[in-house]
Amino acid sequence: MNNNWLWLSDLVMSGLGLFSMFVVGKKSKLGWVLGLVNQVFWINHIVQTRSMGMIPFEIGIILIYVKNLVEWTKKK
C-alpha cells in the first residue's frame, strides 16, 4: 500500500476516533456507533500493514464499544 495513502488513512481514522469520543462526551450513543464503524477501518489497516499483533487490542476495543452501546441503549 502506498505510504501517502497510509498516512492519510491514519489521519482519517484518528480524526474519526477523536470525533466519536467527542460525541460520546455529549452523551450521544452515536459516538459508540461511530467508534464501531471506525474499528472496521482499523482492522483493514492492521491487515494491510501486517500488524497482526494489534488484533487482540482491536477485539478488546470492539467488545468495549459494543458493551457501552448496549448499555447506553438500555438506559433510554
Stockholm file with secondary structure:
# STOCKHOLM 1.0

chainA/1-76         MNNNWLWLSDLVMSGLGLFSMFVVGKKSKLGWVLGLVNQVFWINHIVQTRSMGMIPFEIGIILIYVKNLVEWTKKK
#=GR chainA/1-76 SS CCHHHHHHHHHHHHHHHHHHHHHHHTTCTHHHHHHHHHHHHHHHHHHHTTCGGGHHHHHHHHHHHHHHHHHHHHHC
#=GC SS_cons        CCHHHHHHHHHHHHHHHHHHHHHHHTTCTHHHHHHHHHHHHHHHHHHHTTCGGGHHHHHHHHHHHHHHHHHHHHHC
//
